[in-house]
């Protein structure tokens, strides 16, 4: 068969004609084109993934950790502080040991003639400077420091301000109910007593406010039974608790 259609049909041995479509030879080009398109899309996706914002990636990773821990988020290992069993705690520059702070505060109060107006002790929570005597503390149902109490806070605060240890100021009351006055409960009174001391530490002694914490305990953590006026006076107190180096505040 000759002529322009000679390549489009041929006879087989049985005499039948087998048609060859004109586009059959170009099907591989379509397949190749589809493959190139898919590869291009793949490279675009890979490039986009490589350019993800680090913060978004961290959030995505945190979400995965939360999902795999039954919805409970866990801190990343880079933020976990080592415990004493895991290794030594890094002491922040400027923090002092409790024994050094105790000695410095005692010397400062002794020089000012105030050493007998406070109680100072080192316990598991830290170094505790306790304002408990009638000369330094408040009258009943009052959150105001006496002039001697203000001086004690100022002298101790000057020492605290030279270091970066965390400081918790705890306010307490006796078990007598509040009747009248500006406070409706021992919770409010104890918290305000602590606030007064914290504000004086910040404003007069210039202790960094980021080191300071305030807690009001009301009547619920007495140091002696509230069975006499003398013991009730001891329970009306404020404790300035200086934390050990490398640790934040702990509660009693």
C-alpha positions as CSV (number, residue, x, y, z in Angstrom):
1,X,0.0,0.0,0.0
2,X,1.4,3.3,-1.0
3,X,0.5,7.0,-0.7
4,X,0.0,9.2,2.3
5,X,-1.9,6.6,4.3
6,X,0.6,3.8,3.8
7,X,1.8,4.0,7.5
8,X,-1.7,4.0,9.1
9,X,-2.9,0.4,8.1
10,X,-1.4,-2.9,7.3
11,X,-2.6,-6.4,6.5
12,X,-1.8,-9.3,8.7
13,X,-1.5,-12.9,7.6
14,X,-5.2,-13.4,7.9
15,X,-6.0,-10.5,5.7
16,X,-7.4,-8.3,8.5
17,X,-6.3,-4.6,8.7
18,X,-4.6,-3.5,12.0
19,X,-5.0,0.3,12.5
20,X,-2.1,2.3,14.0
21,X,-3.3,5.6,15.4
22,X,-1.3,8.6,14.5
23,X,-0.8,9.6,18.2
24,X,0.3,6.2,19.5
25,X,3.9,7.0,19.1
26,X,3.6,10.1,21.2
27,X,2.0,8.5,24.3
28,X,5.3,8.2,26.1
29,X,5.7,12.0,25.8
30,X,2.5,12.4,27.9
31,X,3.7,10.0,30.5
32,X,7.1,11.8,30.7
33,X,5.4,15.1,31.0
34,X,3.2,13.9,33.9
35,X,6.3,12.6,35.7
36,X,8.1,15.9,35.3
37,X,5.1,17.7,36.7
38,X,4.9,15.5,39.7
39,X,8.7,15.8,40.4
40,X,8.4,19.6,40.2
41,X,5.5,19.6,42.7
42,X,7.6,17.3,45.0
43,X,10.6,19.7,44.9
44,X,8.3,22.6,45.7
45,X,6.9,20.8,48.8
46,X,10.4,19.9,50.0
47,X,11.6,23.4,49.6
48,X,8.6,24.7,51.5
49,X,9.2,22.3,54.4
50,X,12.9,23.3,54.6
51,X,11.8,26.9,55.0
52,X,9.4,26.4,57.9
53,X,9.6,28.9,60.6
54,X,11.4,27.4,63.6
55,X,8.8,28.6,66.0
56,X,6.0,27.0,64.0
57,X,8.0,23.7,63.8
58,X,8.5,23.8,67.6
59,X,4.8,24.3,68.1
60,X,4.1,21.4,65.8
61,X,6.5,19.2,67.7
62,X,5.0,20.2,71.0
63,X,1.5,19.3,69.6
64,X,2.8,15.8,68.7
65,X,4.3,15.3,72.1
66,X,1.0,16.3,73.7
67,X,-0.9,13.9,71.5
68,X,1.4,11.0,72.3
69,X,1.1,11.7,76.1
70,X,-2.7,11.5,76.3
71,X,-3.1,15.2,76.0
72,X,-0.6,16.1,78.8
73,X,2.0,18.5,77.7
74,X,5.6,17.8,78.8
75,X,8.4,20.4,78.9
76,X,11.1,19.9,76.4
77,X,14.4,18.5,77.7
78,X,16.2,21.8,77.0
79,X,14.1,23.5,79.6
80,X,14.3,20.8,82.3
81,X,16.3,21.9,85.4
82,X,18.6,19.2,86.7
83,X,17.7,17.9,90.1
84,X,20.4,17.3,92.8
85,X,20.3,13.6,91.9
86,X,20.9,14.3,88.2
87,X,23.8,16.7,88.8
88,X,24.8,20.0,90.3
89,X,22.4,22.9,90.0
90,X,24.0,25.9,88.3
91,X,24.1,28.8,90.7
92,X,23.0,32.1,89.1
93,X,25.7,34.8,89.2
94,X,25.2,37.0,92.2
95,X,23.4,34.5,94.4
96,X,24.9,33.8,97.8
97,X,24.9,30.8,100.1
98,X,22.4,30.8,103.0
99,X,25.2,30.8,105.5
100,X,26.9,33.8,103.9
101,X,23.6,35.7,103.8
102,X,22.8,34.8,107.4
103,X,26.1,36.2,108.6
104,X,25.7,39.4,106.5
105,X,22.2,40.0,107.8
106,X,23.1,39.3,111.4
107,X,26.1,41.7,111.2
108,X,23.9,44.4,109.6
109,X,21.2,44.1,112.2
110,X,23.7,43.9,115.1
111,X,25.3,47.1,113.9
112,X,21.9,48.8,113.8
113,X,21.0,47.6,117.2
114,X,18.2,45.4,115.9
115,X,19.5,41.9,116.2
116,X,17.2,41.1,119.2
117,X,14.1,42.2,117.3
118,X,14.0,39.4,114.8
119,X,14.4,35.6,114.7
120,X,16.8,34.2,112.0
121,X,17.1,30.6,111.2
122,X,18.1,28.3,108.3
123,X,15.6,25.6,107.4
124,X,14.8,23.4,104.4
125,X,13.0,26.2,102.7
126,X,15.8,28.7,103.1
127,X,17.0,31.4,105.3
128,X,14.1,32.8,107.4
129,X,14.1,36.3,108.8
130,X,11.0,36.3,111.0
131,X,9.3,39.5,112.3
132,X,7.4,38.4,115.4
133,X,8.1,40.6,118.3
134,X,5.7,43.4,119.5
135,X,8.4,46.0,118.7
136,X,8.8,45.2,115.1
137,X,5.3,44.0,114.2
138,X,1.8,45.1,114.0
139,X,-0.9,45.6,116.5
140,X,-3.8,43.2,116.4
141,X,-5.8,43.2,113.1
142,X,-3.3,45.7,111.6
143,X,-1.0,45.3,108.6
144,X,1.2,48.3,109.4
145,X,4.8,47.9,110.4
146,X,6.1,49.7,113.5
147,X,9.0,52.1,113.0
148,X,11.3,49.5,114.4
149,X,9.8,46.9,112.0
150,X,10.4,49.3,109.1
151,X,14.0,49.7,110.1
152,X,14.5,45.9,110.3
153,X,13.1,45.4,106.8
154,X,15.3,48.2,105.4
155,X,18.5,46.8,107.0
156,X,17.8,43.2,106.0
157,X,16.6,44.4,102.5
158,X,19.9,46.2,101.9
159,X,21.7,42.9,102.2
160,X,19.2,41.0,100.1
161,X,19.4,43.6,97.4
162,X,23.1,42.8,96.8
163,X,22.2,39.3,95.7
164,X,19.8,37.6,93.3
165,X,18.4,34.9,95.5
166,X,14.6,34.5,95.3
167,X,12.7,35.8,98.3
168,X,9.3,34.7,99.5
169,X,7.4,36.9,101.9
170,X,4.8,35.0,103.9
171,X,2.1,36.7,106.0
172,X,0.3,35.0,108.9
173,X,-2.3,35.8,111.5
174,X,-3.6,34.3,114.8
175,X,-6.9,32.5,114.9
176,X,-9.1,35.4,116.1
177,X,-11.8,36.2,113.6
178,X,-11.8,39.7,112.0
179,X,-14.5,42.0,113.4
180,X,-14.9,45.3,111.5
181,X,-12.0,47.2,110.0
182,X,-10.7,47.2,106.4
183,X,-10.2,43.4,106.2
184,X,-13.0,40.9,106.0
185,X,-10.9,37.8,106.8
186,X,-7.6,36.6,108.1
187,X,-6.7,35.7,104.5
188,X,-6.8,39.3,103.5
189,X,-5.0,40.5,106.6
190,X,-2.2,38.0,106.2
191,X,-1.8,38.8,102.5
192,X,-1.7,42.5,103.2
193,X,1.0,42.1,105.9
194,X,3.2,40.3,103.4
195,X,2.5,43.0,100.7
196,X,3.5,45.8,103.1
197,X,6.9,44.1,103.6
198,X,7.4,43.3,99.9
199,X,6.7,46.9,98.9
200,X,9.1,48.2,101.5
201,X,11.8,45.8,100.3
202,X,11.3,47.0,96.7
203,X,10.8,50.7,97.3
204,X,13.2,51.4,100.2
205,X,15.8,48.6,100.0
206,X,15.6,48.5,96.1
207,X,15.3,44.7,96.0
208,X,14.6,43.6,92.4
209,X,10.9,42.9,92.2
210,X,11.4,39.9,90.0
211,X,13.0,38.2,93.0
212,X,10.0,38.7,95.2
213,X,6.9,36.6,95.9
214,X,4.0,37.3,98.2
215,X,1.9,34.6,100.0
216,X,-0.9,35.0,102.6
217,X,-1.5,32.0,104.8
218,X,-4.1,33.4,107.1
219,X,-4.4,31.5,110.5
220,X,-3.7,28.1,109.1
221,X,0.1,27.7,109.7
222,X,0.7,28.7,113.4
223,X,4.1,28.1,114.8
224,X,2.6,27.6,118.3
225,X,-0.9,26.8,119.5
226,X,-3.2,29.8,119.7
227,X,-4.0,29.0,123.3
228,X,-2.8,32.3,124.9
229,X,-2.4,35.9,124.0
230,X,1.4,35.5,124.1
231,X,1.2,32.6,121.6
232,X,-1.2,34.5,119.4
233,X,1.2,37.3,119.2
234,X,3.9,34.9,118.0
235,X,1.6,33.7,115.2
236,X,1.0,37.2,114.0
237,X,4.1,37.4,111.9
238,X,5.8,37.8,108.6
239,X,8.6,35.6,107.4
240,X,11.1,36.8,104.8
241,X,12.3,33.5,103.3
242,X,15.5,33.7,101.2
243,X,15.8,30.7,98.9
244,X,19.0,28.7,98.5
245,X,21.1,29.4,95.4
246,X,19.7,28.0,92.2
247,X,16.2,27.4,93.6
248,X,12.9,29.3,93.5
249,X,10.7,29.7,96.5
250,X,9.0,26.7,98.2
251,X,6.0,26.8,100.4
252,X,5.8,25.4,104.0
